[in-house]
Amino acid sequence: MASADDVSQQLAFTCKSEFPEYVCSETSECWALLSTQAPPYVDDDSKERAPLDLVAVVDKSGSMEGGKIKMVRETLKFVVEQMSPADRFGLVLYDSNVYKIGDGLVRMDAAGKAKMLDEVERIRTGSCTHLSGGLV
């Protein structure tokens, strides 16, 4: 077990694309896997995990129809269920429009989790993709 002194307190992000190279003069789809790794958990009763603020930005355009949007809903439900009462969660959906769900970050107490799980369950695919709108 690592001690608190041995642990780096930073998140690590990695991104792996489907192909090692892409031709810039051609239009093609690019699939990538983004992974996040948190610092190792230190079993130390004197320390609690710092509260987490997390905002999920979700593409709900027509291209997400079927299994893709179902997988997004299941993943978001898992994330919400794992959050502690001190954590806060926000949700932004986009297709050809941008939808900010609620009034910002929602505390993940029992009522907040129920509200966000309900919102996640209601996610349905829409029209075209307005990626820049979802990021703004």
Secondary structure as the mmCIF struct_conf table of DSSP 4:
data_model
#
loop_
_struct_conf.conf_type_id
_struct_conf.id
_struct_conf.beg_label_comp_id
_struct_conf.beg_label_asym_id
_struct_conf.beg_label_seq_id
_struct_conf.end_label_comp_id
_struct_conf.end_label_asym_id
_struct_conf.end_label_seq_id
HELX_RH_3T_P HELX_RH_3T_P1 ALA A 4 ASP A 6
STRN STRN1 ALA A 12 SER A 17
BEND BEND1 GLU A 18 PRO A 20
TURN_TY1_P TURN_TY1_P1 CYS A 24 SER A 25
BEND BEND2 GLU A 26 GLU A 26
STRN STRN2 ALA A 32 GLN A 37
HELX_LH_PP_P HELX_LH_PP_P1 ALA A 38 TYR A 41
TURN_TY1_P TURN_TY1_P2 ASP A 45 SER A 46
HELX_LH_PP_P HELX_LH_PP_P2 ARG A 49 PRO A 51
STRN STRN3 ASP A 53 ASP A 59
BEND BEND3 SER A 61 SER A 61
HELX_RH_3T_P HELX_RH_3T_P2 GLY A 62 MET A 64
TURN_TY1_P TURN_TY1_P3 GLU A 65 GLY A 66
HELX_RH_AL_P HELX_RH_AL_P1 GLY A 67 GLN A 82
TURN_TY1_P TURN_TY1_P4 PRO A 85 ALA A 86
STRN STRN4 ARG A 88 TYR A 94
BEND BEND4 ASP A 95 ASN A 97
STRN STRN5 VAL A 98 ARG A 107
BEND BEND5 ASP A 109 ASP A 109
HELX_RH_AL_P HELX_RH_AL_P2 ALA A 110 GLU A 121
TURN_TY1_P TURN_TY1_P5 ARG A 122 ARG A 122
BEND BEND6 SER A 127 CYS A 128
HELX_RH_AL_P HELX_RH_AL_P3 LEU A 131 LEU A 135
#
